[in-house]
Amino acid sequence: MRAASLLAIVLLLALLGACGTTAPQTGPQGASGSASASAAPPPPSASPPPAATDAAAPADAATADATSATDATGDAGPRAVVDPDGGRAAAAAPDDMLLVPAGSFTMGADKGGEEDERPAHTVTLPAFFLDKTEVTQKAYQECVAAKACKEPDYGQLTQYGARFRGPNKPVVTVSWSDSRAYCTFRGKRLPREAEFERAIRGDDGRPFPWGTEWPTKERSVFGQSNPEDVGSRPAGRGPYGHDDLAGNVWEWTEDMYDPIAYRRAGAANGTPGSCTEILAVQDQLRREGKQGFTGSNPIPNECERAIRGGAYNYDAAGLRSTNRVHHPGTFRLRMTGFRCAKDAAP
């Protein structure tokens, strides 16, 4: 009996020894398995982190989100925008400006209008901001009060009474340099001639800011003797939301007027010739007797400035997107105002 008991004890000790050898191996394997589980990516049903969602959002959705946030908070200050063509974040948009996206568009025309509107050609521009409306008299007076701008020549408007005056009417009787000084005061610049036409024509080459329909008094201020408050014709807004791009008042641009700008080497990016080149062409046009080349205005004897957008005193045909007008930059005209632009690159 004692031999049998001793054998049982030996077998029991052997069994306990085997169990003691296996137990330590279980711990490390379990720990290693837990580490792997914590490092693994979440299952498909898990929500991605917010940063990944923002990065994957399409450009137009990002723009909409930025606009919605601004509207919801009532914040009228600068807002981040995305250039839908480039897909890159643009600089903060001032609250009185709208984005004109980067892209290519058709500038000029192959028929109709005047010779200086030809030929139709493709122009490619980077994104930029453009004032939603023409600069108002109220806004301009802030620059005068700061002694950064000259007073408009309102004396020449006395005979017209109150028809030209009002805080929300476009400022007129300002020269090209007056307009440029105001834009500088606001941290902006005058738009280039190609930029102005880009804002009108969009991507579809429309003949008027609102589309293909012929001008009506619901869409534009034209065929009358005075301008009206800016933004008073919302039915005539351009493809990117700008008011009064056709009618109300003519608008100064940064560029010198070049009769053959569309035939120059820089036509693809909207660059006119130099003053020397422009004077040479104007002399040649006079020698050839092409006084009607620039419409009813005579061919200049100096380097004048390009003016765009039509005015209250023009007929419907004069509001076409390709129409080009020019005057010396020193002129202060009762039918000419301006708006400002700004680069959109961050």
C-alpha positions in Angstrom: 0.0 0.0 0.0 2.8 2.4 0.8 4.4 1.7 -2.6 1.1 2.5 -4.3 0.8 5.7 -2.3 4.3 6.8 -3.1 3.7 6.2 -6.8 0.5 8.3 -6.7 2.4 11.1 -5.0 5.1 11.0 -7.7 2.6 11.1 -10.5 0.8 14.1 -8.9 4.1 16.0 -8.5 4.9 15.4 -12.2 1.5 16.6 -13.3 1.9 19.8 -11.2 5.3 20.4 -12.8 3.9 20.2 -16.3 1.2 22.7 -15.5 3.7 25.2 -14.0 5.7 25.1 -17.2 2.7 26.0 -19.5 1.2 28.8 -17.4 4.0 31.4 -17.9 3.8 31.1 -21.7 0.2 32.1 -21.7 0.8 35.5 -20.2 3.2 37.0 -22.8 1.2 35.6 -25.7 -2.0 37.3 -24.3 -0.2 40.6 -23.8 1.2 40.5 -27.3 -2.2 39.9 -28.7 -3.7 42.8 -26.7 -1.0 45.1 -28.1 -1.7 44.1 -31.7 -5.4 44.7 -31.2 -4.9 48.3 -29.9 -2.7 49.2 -32.9 -5.0 47.7 -35.5 -7.1 50.1 -37.7 -10.8 50.5 -36.6 -13.3 48.2 -38.3 -15.1 49.5 -41.4 -18.1 50.7 -39.3 -15.9 53.0 -37.2 -16.2 56.8 -38.0 -13.0 58.4 -39.4 -11.4 61.1 -37.4 -12.7 64.7 -38.2 -9.4 65.7 -39.8 -9.6 63.0 -42.4 -13.2 64.0 -43.2 -12.2 67.6 -43.8 -9.3 66.6 -46.0 -11.4 64.4 -48.1 -14.2 67.0 -48.6 -14.6 68.2 -52.2 -13.7 71.8 -52.9 -17.3 73.0 -53.5 -18.5 71.3 -50.2 -15.6 73.0 -48.3 -16.7 76.4 -49.8 -20.3 75.7 -48.8 -19.3 74.8 -45.2 -17.3 78.0 -44.9 -20.1 80.1 -46.1 -22.7 78.3 -43.9 -20.5 78.9 -40.9 -20.3 82.6 -41.7 -24.0 82.9 -42.2 -24.8 80.9 -39.0 -22.7 83.0 -36.7 -23.6 86.3 -38.4 -19.9 87.1 -38.8 -19.4 89.6 -41.6 -15.6 89.4 -41.4 -13.2 87.6 -43.7 -14.0 84.0 -44.5 -11.9 81.2 -45.9 -12.8 80.0 -49.3 -11.7 77.4 -51.7 -11.0 77.9 -55.4 -13.2 75.2 -57.0 -11.0 75.0 -60.1 -7.7 74.8 -58.4 -8.9 72.9 -55.3 -6.5 74.9 -53.1 -7.5 77.1 -50.2 -7.5 80.8 -51.2 -6.8 83.8 -49.0 -9.6 85.0 -46.7 -12.3 86.7 -48.7 -13.1 90.2 -47.6 -16.8 90.5 -46.9 -17.5 93.0 -49.7 -15.8 90.8 -52.4 -16.6 87.6 -54.2 -14.2 85.0 -55.6 -13.7 84.7 -59.4 -12.1 81.2 -59.7 -9.0 80.4 -61.6 -9.6 79.1 -65.1 -9.7 79.7 -68.8 -12.4 81.6 -70.7 -13.2 83.1 -74.1 -12.3 86.8 -74.3 -13.3 88.9 -77.3 -15.5 88.0 -80.3 -15.0 87.0 -83.9 -18.0 89.0 -85.1 -20.2 91.9 -84.1 -19.0 94.9 -82.0 -15.8 96.7 -83.0 -12.5 95.7 -84.5 -10.7 96.0 -81.2 -12.8 93.2 -79.8 -11.4 90.6 -82.2 -10.4 87.9 -82.3 -12.1 85.6 -79.8 -9.3 83.8 -77.9 -8.7 81.8 -74.8 -7.3 83.6 -71.7 -6.2 81.8 -68.6 -6.1 83.7 -65.2 -5.5 82.8 -61.6 -8.2 83.2 -59.0 -8.9 86.7 -57.7 -11.5 88.6 -55.6 -13.6 91.3 -57.1 -15.8 93.8 -55.3 -19.4 92.7 -55.3 -20.6 96.2 -56.4 -19.2 99.4 -57.8 -17.6 101.6 -55.1 -20.3 103.8 -53.5 -20.0 107.4 -52.6 -20.2 106.6 -48.9 -17.3 104.2 -49.1 -15.2 106.6 -51.2 -15.8 109.4 -48.7 -14.2 107.3 -46.0 -11.0 107.5 -48.1 -11.4 111.2 -48.6 -11.8 111.7 -44.8 -8.6 109.7 -44.2 -6.9 112.1 -46.7 -5.9 109.2 -48.9 -8.2 110.2 -51.8 -9.2 113.3 -53.6 -12.7 114.7 -53.6 -14.8 113.7 -56.6 -15.5 116.5 -59.0 -19.1 116.9 -58.0 -19.2 120.5 -59.2 -19.9 119.2 -62.7 -23.0 117.4 -61.4 -24.7 120.5 -59.9 -27.0 120.9 -62.9 -28.3 117.4 -62.4 -29.6 118.0 -58.8 -29.9 114.9 -56.6 -30.0 112.4 -59.5 -26.3 111.6 -59.2 -25.9 112.0 -55.4 -26.6 109.5 -52.6 -24.5 107.3 -50.2 -25.3 104.1 -52.1 -24.9 105.5 -55.6 -21.7 104.7 -57.4 -19.0 107.3 -57.0 -18.3 109.1 -60.3 -16.2 112.0 -61.6 -13.0 110.3 -60.3 -9.9 109.8 -62.4 -8.0 106.6 -63.0 -5.4 107.6 -60.4 -8.2 108.6 -57.9 -9.7 105.1 -58.3 -6.3 103.5 -57.9 -5.6 105.4 -54.7 -8.9 104.3 -53.2 -8.2 100.6 -54.0 -4.7 101.0 -52.4 -6.4 102.5 -49.3 -8.5 99.4 -49.0 -5.5 97.0 -49.5 -6.7 96.2 -53.0 -6.0 97.1 -56.6 -7.9 97.9 -59.8 -8.9 94.9 -61.9 -7.2 94.1 -65.1 -9.3 94.3 -68.3 -9.1 90.5 -68.7 -10.2 90.0 -65.1 -13.3 92.2 -65.6 -14.4 90.2 -68.7 -13.7 87.0 -66.9 -16.1 88.0 -64.1 -18.8 88.7 -66.7 -18.4 85.7 -69.0 -17.7 82.9 -66.6 -16.9 79.5 -68.1 -19.7 79.6 -70.7 -18.7 82.7 -72.8 -22.0 84.5 -72.1 -22.6 87.8 -73.9 -24.1 89.5 -70.8 -23.4 88.9 -67.1 -26.7 87.2 -66.5 -26.6 85.0 -69.6 -27.8 85.2 -73.1 -31.0 87.1 -72.7 -31.2 90.6 -74.1 -30.8 93.5 -71.5 -34.0 94.6 -69.8 -34.5 97.3 -67.1 -35.0 94.5 -64.6 -31.4 93.3 -65.2 -29.5 96.5 -65.8 -29.4 100.3 -65.5 -29.2 101.6 -69.1 -30.9 103.9 -71.6 -31.4 106.7 -69.1 -29.8 109.9 -67.8 -28.4 109.0 -64.4 -27.1 106.0 -62.4 -28.9 104.3 -59.6 -28.0 102.7 -56.2 -25.5 99.9 -56.6 -27.0 96.4 -56.5 -30.5 97.6 -57.4 -30.7 95.0 -60.3 -30.1 91.6 -58.6 -31.6 89.8 -61.6 -28.6 91.0 -63.6 -25.9 89.5 -61.4 -22.9 87.8 -63.1 -21.9 84.1 -62.9 -20.1 84.6 -59.6 -22.7 86.9 -58.0 -21.4 90.4 -58.8 -23.8 93.3 -59.4 -23.8 95.9 -62.1 -21.1 94.4 -64.3 -23.1 95.7 -67.3 -24.7 99.2 -67.0 -25.0 101.8 -64.2 -21.5 103.3 -64.7 -18.4 102.5 -66.7 -15.5 101.2 -64.6 -11.8 102.0 -64.8 -9.4 99.0 -65.2 -5.7 98.8 -64.4 -4.6 98.2 -68.0 -3.6 100.6 -70.7 -5.9 100.4 -73.7 -4.3 98.5 -76.5 -6.3 98.4 -79.8 -4.6 95.1 -80.8 -4.2 93.5 -77.4 -5.9 90.3 -78.5 -3.3 89.8 -81.2 -0.3 90.3 -79.0 2.0 87.6 -77.7 0.6 88.1 -74.2 -3.0 87.6 -75.3 -3.3 84.2 -73.6 -2.9 85.8 -70.2 -4.6 89.1 -70.9 -1.4 91.2 -71.2 -1.5 94.3 -73.5 1.5 95.8 -75.2 3.8 98.4 -73.7 3.0 102.1 -74.0 5.6 102.4 -76.8 4.1 99.5 -78.7 0.6 100.9 -78.2 1.5 104.3 -79.6 3.1 102.8 -82.6 0.0 100.8 -83.4 -2.3 103.8 -82.9 -0.1 105.8 -85.3 -0.4 103.0 -87.9 -4.2 102.8 -87.5 -4.5 106.5 -88.2 -2.2 106.3 -91.3 -4.5 103.5 -92.6 -7.6 105.6 -91.9 -9.1 103.2 -89.4 -10.8 105.8 -87.2 -13.7 103.5 -86.5 -11.4 100.8 -85.2 -12.3 101.7 -81.6 -16.0 102.6 -82.1 -17.1 106.2 -81.9 -14.1 107.3 -79.9 -11.2 108.5 -82.0 -7.9 106.6 -82.0 -5.9 108.0 -79.1 -2.7 110.0 -79.4 -1.6 108.9 -75.9 -1.6 105.8 -73.8 -5.2 105.8 -72.4 -6.8 103.5 -69.9 -9.3 100.7 -70.7 -12.8 101.2 -69.3 -15.4 98.3 -69.1 -18.9 97.5 -68.2 -21.3 99.9 -70.0 -23.2 102.7 -68.4 -26.6 104.2 -67.7 -26.4 106.4 -70.8 -25.7 103.5 -73.2 -28.2 101.4 -75.2 -28.6 97.6 -74.8 -26.1 96.6 -77.4 -23.4 98.6 -75.6 -23.7 96.4 -72.5 -22.1 93.3 -74.3 -19.4 91.6 -72.4 -16.7 92.3 -75.1 -17.3 96.0 -75.4 -14.1 98.1 -74.9 -14.0 101.8 -74.2 -11.0 104.0 -73.4 -10.2 107.5 -72.1 -7.2 109.4 -70.7 -6.6 108.4 -67.1 -6.9 112.1 -66.1 -10.5 112.3 -67.2 -13.2 112.7 -64.4 -16.4 111.7 -66.1 -19.9 111.6 -64.7 -20.6 108.2 -66.2 -17.4 106.5 -65.0 -16.7 104.9 -61.6 -14.8 101.7 -60.6 -14.6 98.7 -58.3 -11.5 97.0 -56.8 -9.9 93.5 -57.1 -7.5 91.5 -55.0 -5.3 88.5 -55.6 -6.8 85.3 -54.1 -3.5 83.4 -53.6 -2.9 82.7 -49.9 
